[in-house]
Structures are given as structure tokens and as C-alpha cells.
Amino acid sequence: MNAIMPCLWFADQAETAVEYYVSIFKNSSITAVSRYGEGAPLPAGTVLSIDFLLDGTPMQAINGGEDFPFTEAISLSVRATDQDEIDHLWDALTSGGAPSQCGWLTDRFGVSWQIVPESLGRLMTDPDPATAQRVMQALMPMVKIDMATLEAAARG
């Protein structure tokens, strides 16, 4: 078991968000749910906390009220193996959300994500500084990452 488990604070949509996330990512499931009882800050029966696996990574979500909204200061970075996976994750997570820049987006629940191709690190750290610079210049104006464009920039 991982010693560190990310916890996402939702106002009152933890269950809906987690159900959505586990439907998008393979190797994902809800593993435990606790609910508020009578006299709690949220209505009885509302999810208090929900533990889940997101592509094998243990995570938790809570419904804690509206005191702490999400910001882009924290994001979930997802390594995508190919353009098909980038497209699938991008389309699913931007549905009702908002695209940003360089593979970043905010989903319909306000959570910030980065959809990053596995090969990006290799391209950005190419031993030839000119290659890495071309890749960076191609990446900066992108919204959803296009691997073919980045690979072409690397080749010059």
C-alpha cells in the first residue's frame, strides 16, 4: 500500500466525481465509502469519504463543504501511452470542463489535470539543445498535446 494517498476535497460531489473518474480510467474501482449520519454538516446519506483506485493508484475523495475550492496549483498528471489515449482522456475529462494549455485542463468538477505523453520527457531532455528547444516551441501554443507535431519538431 502506498504511504501517500491524494485526497480530493469536494463541496458535495465526491461520489459523482469518483464514479465518473473510475469509468474513464482502466484498472479503477471504488474500494470503500463512508456516509454522513443525522446531524452532520451535509445531509444524512451523503458521502463523507470515498476511497478508490484510479488506474491502480489509491486515492480518496471527501465531501467537506464549499470552504476549499480546487485551483490549478495542484493537478493530477496522467501519463498517456499514445495519441489515442491522449484523445480519449482529453475528451472525457474536458466534457463539461475547460481546456487550458500544454495538455492541462480543468474537469467539470473543478479538478485540474495534465494529460502528458510518456515520450514528452525524452523529447524535452534530448541531448541536442536545439531539438529540445524545437519541442518546447511546438508544445507551448498547444492546448491538447499532439504527438505527431512534437515528434516532427524533434526531427526538425
C-alpha positions in Angstrom: 0.0 0.0 0.0 1.2 3.5 -0.8 2.3 5.6 2.1 0.9 8.8 0.4 -2.7 8.9 -0.9 -4.0 12.0 -2.6 -7.3 13.3 -1.2 -9.6 15.5 -3.2 -11.9 17.9 -1.3 -15.3 18.3 -3.0 -18.2 20.5 -1.8 -20.7 17.8 -2.2 -19.9 15.9 -5.5 -17.3 13.4 -4.4 -19.4 10.3 -5.2 -20.4 11.6 -8.7 -16.9 12.7 -9.5 -15.3 9.4 -8.4 -17.9 7.3 -10.3 -17.0 9.4 -13.3 -13.3 9.0 -12.9 -13.4 5.3 -12.4 -15.5 5.0 -15.6 -12.7 6.8 -17.6 -9.5 5.0 -16.4 -8.8 1.3 -16.7 -7.8 -0.6 -13.5 -10.0 1.7 -11.4 -12.7 1.0 -8.8 -14.3 2.3 -5.6 -12.9 0.4 -2.6 -14.7 2.0 0.4 -17.5 4.5 1.1 -18.5 6.2 4.4 -21.6 8.4 4.6 -22.7 11.3 6.9 -25.3 10.4 9.5 -28.0 12.6 11.0 -27.0 16.0 12.4 -23.9 16.2 10.2 -22.8 19.2 8.1 -24.2 17.6 5.0 -27.5 15.6 4.6 -27.6 12.1 6.1 -26.6 9.6 3.5 -24.3 12.0 1.6 -20.8 10.5 1.0 -18.3 11.7 3.7 -15.3 9.9 2.2 -14.8 7.6 -0.7 -11.6 5.5 -1.3 -10.9 4.5 -4.8 -8.2 3.2 -7.2 -7.5 5.4 -10.2 -5.6 3.4 -12.7 -4.1 1.4 -9.8 -3.3 4.5 -7.7 -5.0 4.6 -4.3 -6.9 7.9 -3.8 -9.6 9.4 -1.6 -12.3 12.0 -2.0 -14.3 13.7 0.6 -17.4 16.0 0.7 -16.3 18.7 3.1 -18.4 21.7 2.0 -17.5 24.7 -0.1 -14.7 26.1 2.1 -11.8 25.0 -0.1 -12.3 25.1 -3.9 -9.9 23.4 -6.3 -7.2 25.5 -8.0 -4.7 24.8 -10.7 -2.0 24.9 -8.1 -2.5 21.2 -7.7 -3.2 18.9 -10.6 -3.3 15.2 -11.4 -0.7 14.3 -14.0 -1.6 11.4 -16.2 1.0 9.6 -18.5 -0.6 8.7 -21.7 1.0 6.0 -23.9 -0.1 7.2 -27.3 -2.3 9.8 -29.1 -5.4 7.6 -28.9 -5.1 7.6 -25.1 -4.4 11.3 -25.0 -7.5 11.9 -27.1 -9.7 9.5 -25.0 -8.7 11.1 -21.7 -8.8 14.6 -23.0 -12.3 14.2 -24.5 -13.6 12.5 -21.3 -12.1 15.0 -18.9 -12.9 18.2 -20.8 -16.6 17.1 -21.2 -18.3 19.8 -19.2 -14.8 21.2 -18.2 -12.4 23.6 -19.8 -9.2 23.1 -21.8 -6.1 25.1 -20.8 -2.6 25.0 -22.3 0.2 22.4 -22.8 -2.1 19.4 -22.0 -3.7 20.9 -18.9 -7.4 21.0 -18.4 -10.0 21.5 -15.6 -12.8 18.9 -15.5 -16.4 19.6 -14.7 -15.8 19.2 -11.0 -13.0 21.8 -10.9 -10.1 19.3 -10.7 -7.0 20.2 -12.7 -5.4 17.5 -14.9 -2.3 17.2 -17.1 -2.5 14.7 -19.9 1.1 14.1 -20.7 2.6 11.7 -23.3 5.1 9.3 -21.9 7.6 10.4 -24.6 7.5 14.1 -23.7 10.2 13.8 -21.1 12.5 12.1 -23.6 11.8 14.8 -26.2 12.3 17.7 -23.8 15.6 16.4 -22.5 17.1 15.4 -25.8 20.9 15.8 -25.6 20.8 18.2 -28.5 19.6 21.5 -27.0 18.2 22.6 -30.4 16.0 19.5 -30.5 14.7 20.2 -27.0 14.1 23.8 -27.9 12.1 23.0 -31.0 9.9 20.6 -29.0 9.4 23.3 -26.3 8.4 25.8 -29.0 5.9 23.4 -30.5 4.5 22.5 -27.1 3.9 26.0 -25.8 1.0 27.0 -28.1 -0.7 23.6 -27.8 -3.9 23.1 -25.9 -4.4 19.3 -26.2 -1.0 17.7 -26.9 -0.4 16.4 -30.5 2.3 13.8 -30.5 2.9 13.9 -34.3 3.6 17.6 -34.1 6.0 17.2 -31.2 7.8 14.3 -33.0 8.1 16.4 -36.2 9.5 19.3 -34.2 12.1 17.0 -32.6 13.1 15.8 -36.1 13.5 19.4 -37.2 
